[in-house]
Amino acid sequence: MKALAAILPLLLLVLACGGADTASETASVETVPAEESAPTHLGGCILIEPIGEVPADLYLNTGVLATGEYAPFTKALTVNGITLIARDDATDEFMERVATTIEEIFAQDDNLDLELQQELIRNLYRYRATIPVPVGDDVSFIEEDEAAFDRLTEQNSICDIIMEDVSPGQVMEVVEHILHFTSDMGLHYTFPDEWGISTTSALYQAMQKSIDEGYYEIEQYSDIDGEEERNRVLLQEFAYWFITTAWDLQEPYGPLEAEWRIRTSADLREKFPEFFEVYEQTVGRVMVAPSLTTLAEFGPTRAEEGER
């Protein structure tokens, strides 16, 4: 997405090395060749082993708490298996609105398969889905305490960020990056055949179709080094585009100049009938679009923005 474009290369470089660089440092201390170290993260950021604790209350919302657990960040909020981490300059109010959005996406609705939804949330806990929340594009926390940030990426699945104070585009900044973590950890581990971050999943096949038919332009990702990481980024972006289009959020909130060419759920269903059915049998059983009321608290629609 355009909002992240300015800092994505730096962030991806750090996150992609979350396992490899630390493994190399550890290897040098232990005098073990780096190539003998088993990989700890898939695609540069997704924990391979489930090391997180799963609480009895899966729908727990801790509220914003001061903590040193996620240094160099100073506070955290955990909700439905996703932990938001921030420094003091990020507002509690913004973090709480993001938390409300997550709760609405995982609505405890009798029309959903709540047992399956709960398994997805367990996977978010197991694989420690953790989202940094900087203000604007200030990612100075990476350089200010690189060792602490390296430890953080070792111990958690950190695949992107949610920036506070982004204009225009704050609504999709929030929704997009919630969905990146939901797809990378939740859908990937809950529905591996359908939504797996792999070249054998139905998601990958649908993505390839979208590329071949000109619906998904991927040129901007060509400079990402490493096939596994590049595939992970392409797949998480495609999952975001597909799900938000199925939710009919692209028409009011999505950017007009974008890598994705489909705007409505009706058009999506027509162009991807097979994968739309996969979506309905998986995502459609465990997640729903956040309310327009909650989204409006983040900012205006594209049309409203133009009217100002």
N, C-alpha and C positions, 0 to 999 in steps of 0.2 A: 504493500500500500504506500501511497505517496507520503503520508505523514511520517512514516518511519524511514523513508528513503535516505535521508541525510545521515542517519547514524547506523543504518543496518550493516554496512560493511564492517565497521569497527566492532559492533556488537556480535555479529556472526563470527568474526575472527576469534573473539574471546570465548564465545560459547562453544564454538566448534572444537576449541582446544581444551574444553573443560575436563575431558577425560585424558586426552593424549598428552598435554603439557604436564599435568600433574603426575601422570604415570611416569613421564620421563624424569621429573624431578625426584620422585620416589625411587625410581630405578637407579638413579645416580647415587643416591644415598646407600642403597642396598647392593650396589654394584651388580645389578641384574640388568641385562640388555632390555631396552624398552620394548622391543618387538616380542618379548616373552610375556609381557604383561597382558592379561586378558582385558578386552575392552569393557568398560563400565557403562558406556552410554551408546545408544543407537542414534545415528544421524547427528552426532555431535552434542546431543542434549537430553535424550530420553533415557532415564535409568533402565538398565537391563534387568537388574535384580530388584525385587520388591522389598525395600528396606524400611518403608514407612509404617507407623503404627496406625491401626484402624480403630477409631473410638466406638463406643457402644452407640452413641447418638450420631448417626451418619449425617444428619442435617444440622449439626452444630454450627452456630454462628458465634464466634468468640467475641465479636466486637474488636475494636482497635486496642491492642495491648502493647505497652512498652516492653521491649525484650532485647537481649543481647544475643539471642540464639542465631539471628540471621545477619550478623555483622558482614559488611559495613552498614547495614540498615538498622534502624533503631526501633521500629514498631512493626507489628504484624496483625493481620486479621485472617482467620481461617473460617471458610464457609463451604459446606458441601464438598469437602475434599480438596479445595483449592486455597492456597495460602497467598495472600497479598502482602508484600513486604515493601516498606518505604522508609525514607529518612524524615526528619522532623519537618522539612519544608513542604512535603505533601500533606494535604488536608485530610483530617479524619472523615469529613463529610463526603469527600470524593470517594474514599475507600469504602465507606458504608453504602454509597449509591452503587458502586460496582458490585458489592456483596449482594445487594437487593436484586440486581440484574441476574447474578448467578442463581440465586434462589428461585427467581421466576423461570429461568431456563429449565431448572430441575423441579418443576412444580409437582407437589404431591397431589396429583390429580387422578381420580379414579378411572379416568379414560386412558391413563398410561399404564404400562407394565411396571409397577413400583418395585417388584423384586428384581427385575432386570436393571432398572434405574439404580437401585441400591448397589448392585454389583459394579456398575460403572463408577459410582461414587467411591466405592471401596478401592477401585484401581487408581483413582486420583490420589487417595491417601497412600496406597501402597507404593506408588511411584513418585510421591512427593512433588506434586504439581505446584510450582512456586513461581509467582509472577512479581517481578520488581515493578514498582510504581514511581518512576521519576517525575519531576515537574518539567514539562516541555521536553526538549531534547538533551537535557543535562544528564549525561551518563558519566560524569566525572568520578562517580564512586568506583568505576572500574580501575582508573589509574591511581586514585588516591590511596586505595588499599587493595592492591592487586592480589596479594596473598590471601586476604580474607575473601575476596570475590572468587578466587580459584577454589577455595575450600567450599564455598557456597555452591558452586556449580558441580563440584564433585559429589556432594551429598544430596542434591535435589535435581529435579527435572526443570531446567530453566531454558525455555525455547524462544522467549520473546519478552516484551515488556508492554505495559499499558501506560501511556503518557497522560498525565493530567495537564489541563490548560492547553489543549490543542484546538485551534480554530482556523478554518472550518474543519469539520470531520470528527468532532469529539465522539459522537454517537457510535460511528463504526470503528473508531479507534478502540473503544471499549468492547463492543460485540466481537469484532474480529479477533482480538487477542484472547478473550475468554474462549472462543471457539478453537484457536490454535492449541491451547492446552487441553481442552476437552477432547479434541481429535487425536492429538499426539499421545496422550496417556490414557484417556478414558475410552474412546472408541477403538483405538489401536489394540488395547489389551482385552477389551470386552467383545469386540467383533473383529478378530484378526483376519478372517477370510474376506470380510466385506470392507473394512476400514483400516486394515493393517498398513503400516508404513513399510511397504515392501513392494517388490515388482510383481508379486503374484496376486495381490488383492483385487477385488472388484473396483475399489477406488482408483487404483493405478490404471486399470483398463479403461475406466470411464475418463480419467484424465487424459490418457493417450488419444482417445477419440476426440476429446474437446480440443486438443492441440492440433490434431490432424485436420479437423474440420474448421479451424480458425476461430473457435470461440474463446480460447485461452492463449494469450500471447505470453511467452515465457522468456523472451530475449533478455529482459532485465536481470534474470537470474543466472545468466551464462557465466558470470565471473565468480561464482561460488565454487571454491576448490573442493574436490572430493565428491565422487558420484553419490555416495550414501547420504552425505549431508545435503547435497543439491536435491536429491529425490525427496528427502524429508521436507525441505522447504517447499518444493513444488506441490507435494501432496497436501501439506497443511494449508497452503494457500488455496488450492483447488477445493478442499473440503469446506473452507470458509465461504468461498464464492458460491458453492453448490447449496450449502445449508441456508445461507442468508437469502439466496434467491428463492429457494423453496418456501422460506418464511415471508416472502414478498417485502423484504427490507431494502433491497437494492434500488427499487424504483424511487422511494422517498429519500433514502439516505446515502445510497452508493454514489461514488464519483462518476461523472460522465466520461471523463478521459481516464480509462482504466484498461487493465490487461484482460478484463472479462467482458464479453459481449452480450450476455443474456440478462434481461432485466426482470422478467416476471416468472412466477411459478408455472403458469400455463405454458409459456414458451419452453421452459425447462423440461416440463413433463413431455412435451411433444418431441423435443430433440433428444432426450435421454430417457425413453420409456423404461428400459430395463433397469438402469441404475436408480431412477426415481422410485421404482418399486422396491429396490434394495433399501433406499433411504426410508421409505414408509415402514418397512418391516424392522428397521433398526433404530435410527435416530427418531423417527416418528413415534416410536413406542416408548421413548424414555425422555425426550426433550421437547420443549415448545419454545416459540419465540417469546422474548420478554415483552412486557406490555408497552404500548405506545406512550402511556402515561409516564412510566419510568424512563423510557428513552428520551422523552421531551425534557426531562430534568437535566440531561447532559447537553442539550443544544437543539437548535431548530432543524427542520427538514431542509433539503436542498432548495426547495421552492421558497420556503420561508426565508432562508438565507439570502436568496436573490431579491426578495421583496424589501430587504432592509437597505 
